[in-house]
Amino acid sequence: MSFGRIHCFLVSTKASQVVYERFYDRLSESEKAEVRAAFFQASSAYSDNQTHVAAYKAARFVFMPVADMVFFLLSSGEMDELAAADALATIVNALPEVLGRAPSSSLLLERYARMALVVDEIINEGLLEATDVDVIRKAIKNKATWE
């Protein structure tokens, strides 16, 4: 893992079923499973709509339970907890704007392409890009979706 970047973004249900995941580093399947296990273990008993921080090896991750899902973001180096929490909050705040209503696991699966566009607009190859919800919404309107 290199420093100063986002390594992973993951959305799961509270029952630990992965809805969406994106690894920005080359990891083996066993390393990805370790990351998921650390995420799920840390998030097992926390309240909704609050950002929490935990450590994983030399990196740290933030997570936020929202409705029936948990959003995770793993980062290291210059991308400290505060910056990672801000990036995660941007994603969580942009989703209702783009999807048209509050996100749930069923809505994210139904509008998977739009969610992927939101994530790609905010995180580009592990680097934080856009953080303004209006800019994200306008950029996504210019891109074609398959819905």
N, C-alpha and C positions, 0 to 999 in steps of 0.2 A: 504494500500500500504506500503510495506516495503521500507527501504531506501537503496540507492546504487545499484539500478538495473533498468533495462528497463521494463516498464510496458506494453507497447503496440507498435506494428508496424503496420502501415496501409498504403495502396496504394489506391488512389481514382482517378477518372477522375476529371477534373476541373469543371464538372457539379455535383460534390459531389456524384457520384455513386461509391460505394466501389468495388474495384477490388480484393483486398486481405487484410485480417486483421488477426492479431494474438495478443490476449491478454494473457499475462503471469501471470496475477493475476486473482483470481476468482472475477468477477464482475457480478452484475445482468444486465439484458437486459436494464433497465432504466439507470444504471450507464454507460454502454457501449454507449448508445445513447447520454448521456451528453458529454462523451469524443469526440464522433464523431462530435457533434454540435460545441464544442469548436474548434476542428480542422478546420471544414469547415468555421466557422465564421472568424477565424484568417487568413485563407489563401485566402480569397476572392479576393484580389487585389494586388498580388505581382508578380514580374517579374521572368522569368525562370532562372534556373541554379544558383540560389543564395540561401544560407541557411538562414532561418529566425528563430527567437526564440520567443516564447510566453509562458505565464504562464497558468497553470490549477490547481486550488486549491493549494496544497502544493508541487506540482511537476512543471516541465517545459517540454515543448516539442519543438522540432525543426522540421521544414518542408522545403521541397525543391520542387518547381514546376519544372518539367522536361517534355518537349514536351506537350502531352495532359493529363499528370498525375501530381499528387502531392503525394510525399512521406512524411510520418509523423513518428516520433519516440517520445514517451512519456517516461521520465525518472525522477528519483529523487535521492536525497542524493549525494553520491560520484560520481555518474554518472552525472556530471554537463553538462552545455550547450556545452562546447567545446568537451567533450568526446562523447556526444550524436550526435553532428554534425559530428564528425569523423566517428562514427559507421554508420550514415546515408549515408555519402559520400562513405564509403566502399561498402555498398549495391548498391548504384547507379552506382558506377564504376565497380563493379563485374558483374552486369547484362549484359552489352554489351559483356563482355568477354565470359560469359557462354552461352548466347542466340545467339550469332553470329552477332547481329546487334543492333543498338540503340533501347532501349525499348520503346514501345508504349502500350496503353491499350489493343489493339487487339493482339499484340505479347505476352503480359503477360498472357492473357487468353488462347492463343493457346499453350503456353509452361508453363502452370501453375505449373506443377510438378518440372520443373527445377528452377523456381523462388522460390518455397517453399524450395528446397534444398539449394539455396543460402542463404536465410534468416535463415534457421536452422543451417547452417554452421557458420554463423556470430553471431547469437544470440541463445544461448542454455538456455532454461528455464529462460529467463530474464537476463542472464549474457552474457557479451561480450566475445566471443571466438576468432575467427580468424579475423584479419584485413588486412592480406596480400592477394591481389587478386590472385597471383600465387598459394598460398597454397590453397585457396578456390577452384580455378579451378581444381587443381590436386585432391583434396578431392572429388569433385563432379564427376570426371571421374571414381572414384572407386565405386561409388554408382549407382545402377540400376535405371533407370527412365522408365516410362511407355509410352514413346513416340515412 
